[in-house]
């Protein structure tokens, strides 16, 4: 990897961590405890789950990209991330509300996590 690609990846992860933190802060039913480590693993898990859904199932990775289907995919991804990341707690209702908030936050602060 080139140096600027690594720097870009680091910036992307930091922004994704901020987006996850902001979503958890604004969403009832989502909480992130454990500090920066939890945010890092949550951002990474969300990115990997989105990548897998996009590449293996052909589903759009953007909460704002495909309307209802993008919204539902994002809710599933949030719920799944809550299942695999220690310190990230996501209820089903929280995943649905979080997908809506994440779509708005992602539109305002594009982290690249939900884009190719």
PyMOL commands that place a pseudoatom at each C-alpha (Angstrom):
pseudoatom trace, name=CA, resn=UNK, resi=1, chain=A, elem=C, hetatm=0, pos=[0.000, 0.000, 0.000]
pseudoatom trace, name=CA, resn=UNK, resi=2, chain=A, elem=C, hetatm=0, pos=[1.142, 3.504, -0.691]
pseudoatom trace, name=CA, resn=UNK, resi=3, chain=A, elem=C, hetatm=0, pos=[1.598, 5.920, 2.169]
pseudoatom trace, name=CA, resn=UNK, resi=4, chain=A, elem=C, hetatm=0, pos=[-1.291, 8.153, 1.099]
pseudoatom trace, name=CA, resn=UNK, resi=5, chain=A, elem=C, hetatm=0, pos=[-3.585, 5.121, 0.826]
pseudoatom trace, name=CA, resn=UNK, resi=6, chain=A, elem=C, hetatm=0, pos=[-2.772, 4.180, 4.411]
pseudoatom trace, name=CA, resn=UNK, resi=7, chain=A, elem=C, hetatm=0, pos=[-3.312, 7.770, 5.525]
pseudoatom trace, name=CA, resn=UNK, resi=8, chain=A, elem=C, hetatm=0, pos=[-6.639, 7.834, 3.671]
pseudoatom trace, name=CA, resn=UNK, resi=9, chain=A, elem=C, hetatm=0, pos=[-7.664, 4.587, 5.349]
pseudoatom trace, name=CA, resn=UNK, resi=10, chain=A, elem=C, hetatm=0, pos=[-6.767, 5.976, 8.777]
pseudoatom trace, name=CA, resn=UNK, resi=11, chain=A, elem=C, hetatm=0, pos=[-8.760, 9.146, 8.113]
pseudoatom trace, name=CA, resn=UNK, resi=12, chain=A, elem=C, hetatm=0, pos=[-11.693, 7.063, 6.868]
pseudoatom trace, name=CA, resn=UNK, resi=13, chain=A, elem=C, hetatm=0, pos=[-11.647, 4.905, 10.017]
pseudoatom trace, name=CA, resn=UNK, resi=14, chain=A, elem=C, hetatm=0, pos=[-11.456, 7.956, 12.310]
pseudoatom trace, name=CA, resn=UNK, resi=15, chain=A, elem=C, hetatm=0, pos=[-14.401, 9.580, 10.542]
pseudoatom trace, name=CA, resn=UNK, resi=16, chain=A, elem=C, hetatm=0, pos=[-16.335, 6.298, 10.672]
pseudoatom trace, name=CA, resn=UNK, resi=17, chain=A, elem=C, hetatm=0, pos=[-15.622, 6.081, 14.409]
pseudoatom trace, name=CA, resn=UNK, resi=18, chain=A, elem=C, hetatm=0, pos=[-17.034, 9.599, 14.807]
pseudoatom trace, name=CA, resn=UNK, resi=19, chain=A, elem=C, hetatm=0, pos=[-20.131, 8.660, 12.800]
pseudoatom trace, name=CA, resn=UNK, resi=20, chain=A, elem=C, hetatm=0, pos=[-20.679, 5.543, 14.956]
pseudoatom trace, name=CA, resn=UNK, resi=21, chain=A, elem=C, hetatm=0, pos=[-20.201, 7.602, 18.138]
pseudoatom trace, name=CA, resn=UNK, resi=22, chain=A, elem=C, hetatm=0, pos=[-22.610, 10.291, 16.953]
pseudoatom trace, name=CA, resn=UNK, resi=23, chain=A, elem=C, hetatm=0, pos=[-25.189, 7.702, 15.918]
pseudoatom trace, name=CA, resn=UNK, resi=24, chain=A, elem=C, hetatm=0, pos=[-24.918, 5.973, 19.311]
pseudoatom trace, name=CA, resn=UNK, resi=25, chain=A, elem=C, hetatm=0, pos=[-25.219, 9.333, 21.056]
pseudoatom trace, name=CA, resn=UNK, resi=26, chain=A, elem=C, hetatm=0, pos=[-28.376, 10.306, 19.133]
pseudoatom trace, name=CA, resn=UNK, resi=27, chain=A, elem=C, hetatm=0, pos=[-30.093, 6.917, 18.988]
pseudoatom trace, name=CA, resn=UNK, resi=28, chain=A, elem=C, hetatm=0, pos=[-32.134, 5.332, 21.753]
pseudoatom trace, name=CA, resn=UNK, resi=29, chain=A, elem=C, hetatm=0, pos=[-31.403, 1.615, 21.694]
pseudoatom trace, name=CA, resn=UNK, resi=30, chain=A, elem=C, hetatm=0, pos=[-27.741, 1.966, 20.666]
pseudoatom trace, name=CA, resn=UNK, resi=31, chain=A, elem=C, hetatm=0, pos=[-24.945, 2.433, 23.158]
pseudoatom trace, name=CA, resn=UNK, resi=32, chain=A, elem=C, hetatm=0, pos=[-21.196, 2.268, 22.765]
pseudoatom trace, name=CA, resn=UNK, resi=33, chain=A, elem=C, hetatm=0, pos=[-19.276, 1.651, 25.976]
pseudoatom trace, name=CA, resn=UNK, resi=34, chain=A, elem=C, hetatm=0, pos=[-15.588, 0.957, 26.192]
pseudoatom trace, name=CA, resn=UNK, resi=35, chain=A, elem=C, hetatm=0, pos=[-14.236, 4.095, 24.569]
pseudoatom trace, name=CA, resn=UNK, resi=36, chain=A, elem=C, hetatm=0, pos=[-12.187, 4.386, 21.397]
pseudoatom trace, name=CA, resn=UNK, resi=37, chain=A, elem=C, hetatm=0, pos=[-11.555, 0.650, 21.152]
pseudoatom trace, name=CA, resn=UNK, resi=38, chain=A, elem=C, hetatm=0, pos=[-15.258, -0.081, 20.877]
pseudoatom trace, name=CA, resn=UNK, resi=39, chain=A, elem=C, hetatm=0, pos=[-15.702, 2.683, 18.317]
pseudoatom trace, name=CA, resn=UNK, resi=40, chain=A, elem=C, hetatm=0, pos=[-12.781, 1.359, 16.278]
pseudoatom trace, name=CA, resn=UNK, resi=41, chain=A, elem=C, hetatm=0, pos=[-14.066, -2.219, 16.250]
pseudoatom trace, name=CA, resn=UNK, resi=42, chain=A, elem=C, hetatm=0, pos=[-17.621, -1.051, 15.564]
pseudoatom trace, name=CA, resn=UNK, resi=43, chain=A, elem=C, hetatm=0, pos=[-16.498, 1.067, 12.589]
pseudoatom trace, name=CA, resn=UNK, resi=44, chain=A, elem=C, hetatm=0, pos=[-14.403, -1.836, 11.305]
pseudoatom trace, name=CA, resn=UNK, resi=45, chain=A, elem=C, hetatm=0, pos=[-17.218, -4.376, 11.788]
pseudoatom trace, name=CA, resn=UNK, resi=46, chain=A, elem=C, hetatm=0, pos=[-19.749, -2.147, 10.043]
pseudoatom trace, name=CA, resn=UNK, resi=47, chain=A, elem=C, hetatm=0, pos=[-17.356, -1.624, 7.144]
pseudoatom trace, name=CA, resn=UNK, resi=48, chain=A, elem=C, hetatm=0, pos=[-16.629, -5.352, 6.791]
pseudoatom trace, name=CA, resn=UNK, resi=49, chain=A, elem=C, hetatm=0, pos=[-20.297, -6.367, 7.050]
pseudoatom trace, name=CA, resn=UNK, resi=50, chain=A, elem=C, hetatm=0, pos=[-21.277, -3.725, 4.485]
pseudoatom trace, name=CA, resn=UNK, resi=51, chain=A, elem=C, hetatm=0, pos=[-18.458, -4.839, 2.181]
pseudoatom trace, name=CA, resn=UNK, resi=52, chain=A, elem=C, hetatm=0, pos=[-19.535, -8.490, 2.454]
pseudoatom trace, name=CA, resn=UNK, resi=53, chain=A, elem=C, hetatm=0, pos=[-23.187, -7.668, 1.777]
pseudoatom trace, name=CA, resn=UNK, resi=54, chain=A, elem=C, hetatm=0, pos=[-22.206, -5.587, -1.215]
pseudoatom trace, name=CA, resn=UNK, resi=55, chain=A, elem=C, hetatm=0, pos=[-19.723, -8.016, -2.739]
pseudoatom trace, name=CA, resn=UNK, resi=56, chain=A, elem=C, hetatm=0, pos=[-21.331, -11.358, -1.987]
pseudoatom trace, name=CA, resn=UNK, resi=57, chain=A, elem=C, hetatm=0, pos=[-25.015, -10.510, -2.102]
pseudoatom trace, name=CA, resn=UNK, resi=58, chain=A, elem=C, hetatm=0, pos=[-24.947, -7.473, -4.377]
pseudoatom trace, name=CA, resn=UNK, resi=59, chain=A, elem=C, hetatm=0, pos=[-26.783, -5.293, -1.862]
pseudoatom trace, name=CA, resn=UNK, resi=60, chain=A, elem=C, hetatm=0, pos=[-26.232, -1.538, -1.898]
pseudoatom trace, name=CA, resn=UNK, resi=61, chain=A, elem=C, hetatm=0, pos=[-24.043, -0.371, 0.988]
pseudoatom trace, name=CA, resn=UNK, resi=62, chain=A, elem=C, hetatm=0, pos=[-25.461, 3.100, 1.368]
pseudoatom trace, name=CA, resn=UNK, resi=63, chain=A, elem=C, hetatm=0, pos=[-28.188, 3.976, 3.866]
pseudoatom trace, name=CA, resn=UNK, resi=64, chain=A, elem=C, hetatm=0, pos=[-29.158, 6.794, 1.502]
pseudoatom trace, name=CA, resn=UNK, resi=65, chain=A, elem=C, hetatm=0, pos=[-28.460, 4.959, -1.741]
pseudoatom trace, name=CA, resn=UNK, resi=66, chain=A, elem=C, hetatm=0, pos=[-31.414, 2.683, -2.409]
pseudoatom trace, name=CA, resn=UNK, resi=67, chain=A, elem=C, hetatm=0, pos=[-34.275, 3.998, -0.330]
pseudoatom trace, name=CA, resn=UNK, resi=68, chain=A, elem=C, hetatm=0, pos=[-36.020, 1.388, 1.778]
pseudoatom trace, name=CA, resn=UNK, resi=69, chain=A, elem=C, hetatm=0, pos=[-33.642, -1.444, 0.854]
pseudoatom trace, name=CA, resn=UNK, resi=70, chain=A, elem=C, hetatm=0, pos=[-30.578, 0.643, 1.768]
pseudoatom trace, name=CA, resn=UNK, resi=71, chain=A, elem=C, hetatm=0, pos=[-32.258, 1.625, 5.013]
pseudoatom trace, name=CA, resn=UNK, resi=72, chain=A, elem=C, hetatm=0, pos=[-33.067, -1.996, 5.916]
pseudoatom trace, name=CA, resn=UNK, resi=73, chain=A, elem=C, hetatm=0, pos=[-29.582, -3.216, 4.985]
pseudoatom trace, name=CA, resn=UNK, resi=74, chain=A, elem=C, hetatm=0, pos=[-28.092, -0.535, 7.233]
pseudoatom trace, name=CA, resn=UNK, resi=75, chain=A, elem=C, hetatm=0, pos=[-30.394, -1.588, 10.095]
pseudoatom trace, name=CA, resn=UNK, resi=76, chain=A, elem=C, hetatm=0, pos=[-29.294, -5.221, 9.676]
pseudoatom trace, name=CA, resn=UNK, resi=77, chain=A, elem=C, hetatm=0, pos=[-25.649, -4.153, 9.596]
pseudoatom trace, name=CA, resn=UNK, resi=78, chain=A, elem=C, hetatm=0, pos=[-26.018, -2.091, 12.779]
pseudoatom trace, name=CA, resn=UNK, resi=79, chain=A, elem=C, hetatm=0, pos=[-27.765, -4.953, 14.532]
pseudoatom trace, name=CA, resn=UNK, resi=80, chain=A, elem=C, hetatm=0, pos=[-25.119, -7.410, 13.335]
pseudoatom trace, name=CA, resn=UNK, resi=81, chain=A, elem=C, hetatm=0, pos=[-22.300, -5.142, 14.474]
pseudoatom trace, name=CA, resn=UNK, resi=82, chain=A, elem=C, hetatm=0, pos=[-23.927, -4.983, 17.895]
pseudoatom trace, name=CA, resn=UNK, resi=83, chain=A, elem=C, hetatm=0, pos=[-23.833, -8.772, 18.034]
pseudoatom trace, name=CA, resn=UNK, resi=84, chain=A, elem=C, hetatm=0, pos=[-20.122, -9.081, 17.214]
pseudoatom trace, name=CA, resn=UNK, resi=85, chain=A, elem=C, hetatm=0, pos=[-18.562, -6.020, 18.888]
pseudoatom trace, name=CA, resn=UNK, resi=86, chain=A, elem=C, hetatm=0, pos=[-18.141, -6.109, 22.638]
pseudoatom trace, name=CA, resn=UNK, resi=87, chain=A, elem=C, hetatm=0, pos=[-19.320, -2.817, 24.112]
pseudoatom trace, name=CA, resn=UNK, resi=88, chain=A, elem=C, hetatm=0, pos=[-21.675, -1.990, 21.231]
pseudoatom trace, name=CA, resn=UNK, resi=89, chain=A, elem=C, hetatm=0, pos=[-25.255, -2.702, 22.240]
pseudoatom trace, name=CA, resn=UNK, resi=90, chain=A, elem=C, hetatm=0, pos=[-27.945, -2.438, 19.575]
pseudoatom trace, name=CA, resn=UNK, resi=91, chain=A, elem=C, hetatm=0, pos=[-31.611, -3.307, 20.006]
pseudoatom trace, name=CA, resn=UNK, resi=92, chain=A, elem=C, hetatm=0, pos=[-33.838, -4.051, 17.015]
pseudoatom trace, name=CA, resn=UNK, resi=93, chain=A, elem=C, hetatm=0, pos=[-35.669, -0.731, 17.395]
pseudoatom trace, name=CA, resn=UNK, resi=94, chain=A, elem=C, hetatm=0, pos=[-32.318, 0.963, 17.959]
pseudoatom trace, name=CA, resn=UNK, resi=95, chain=A, elem=C, hetatm=0, pos=[-31.029, -0.509, 14.679]
pseudoatom trace, name=CA, resn=UNK, resi=96, chain=A, elem=C, hetatm=0, pos=[-34.024, 0.883, 12.787]
pseudoatom trace, name=CA, resn=UNK, resi=97, chain=A, elem=C, hetatm=0, pos=[-33.761, 4.335, 14.362]
pseudoatom trace, name=CA, resn=UNK, resi=98, chain=A, elem=C, hetatm=0, pos=[-29.972, 4.203, 14.029]
pseudoatom trace, name=CA, resn=UNK, resi=99, chain=A, elem=C, hetatm=0, pos=[-30.220, 3.413, 10.304]
pseudoatom trace, name=CA, resn=UNK, resi=100, chain=A, elem=C, hetatm=0, pos=[-32.296, 6.547, 9.817]
pseudoatom trace, name=CA, resn=UNK, resi=101, chain=A, elem=C, hetatm=0, pos=[-29.905, 8.698, 11.860]
pseudoatom trace, name=CA, resn=UNK, resi=102, chain=A, elem=C, hetatm=0, pos=[-26.864, 7.082, 10.246]
pseudoatom trace, name=CA, resn=UNK, resi=103, chain=A, elem=C, hetatm=0, pos=[-28.276, 7.892, 6.818]
pseudoatom trace, name=CA, resn=UNK, resi=104, chain=A, elem=C, hetatm=0, pos=[-28.632, 11.557, 7.749]
pseudoatom trace, name=CA, resn=UNK, resi=105, chain=A, elem=C, hetatm=0, pos=[-25.194, 11.719, 9.404]
pseudoatom trace, name=CA, resn=UNK, resi=106, chain=A, elem=C, hetatm=0, pos=[-23.602, 9.902, 6.461]
pseudoatom trace, name=CA, resn=UNK, resi=107, chain=A, elem=C, hetatm=0, pos=[-25.168, 12.401, 4.063]
pseudoatom trace, name=CA, resn=UNK, resi=108, chain=A, elem=C, hetatm=0, pos=[-23.709, 15.284, 6.080]
pseudoatom trace, name=CA, resn=UNK, resi=109, chain=A, elem=C, hetatm=0, pos=[-20.325, 13.710, 6.960]
pseudoatom trace, name=CA, resn=UNK, resi=110, chain=A, elem=C, hetatm=0, pos=[-19.445, 11.103, 4.318]
pseudoatom trace, name=CA, resn=UNK, resi=111, chain=A, elem=C, hetatm=0, pos=[-17.059, 8.621, 5.914]
pseudoatom trace, name=CA, resn=UNK, resi=112, chain=A, elem=C, hetatm=0, pos=[-16.792, 6.361, 2.906]
pseudoatom trace, name=CA, resn=UNK, resi=113, chain=A, elem=C, hetatm=0, pos=[-17.786, 3.362, 5.015]
pseudoatom trace, name=CA, resn=UNK, resi=114, chain=A, elem=C, hetatm=0, pos=[-21.045, 3.122, 3.137]
pseudoatom trace, name=CA, resn=UNK, resi=115, chain=A, elem=C, hetatm=0, pos=[-19.654, 3.853, -0.309]
pseudoatom trace, name=CA, resn=UNK, resi=116, chain=A, elem=C, hetatm=0, pos=[-17.545, 1.918, -2.751]
for i in range(1, 116): cmd.bond("trace and resi %d" % i, "trace and resi %d" % (i + 1))
show_as sticks, trace
zoom trace
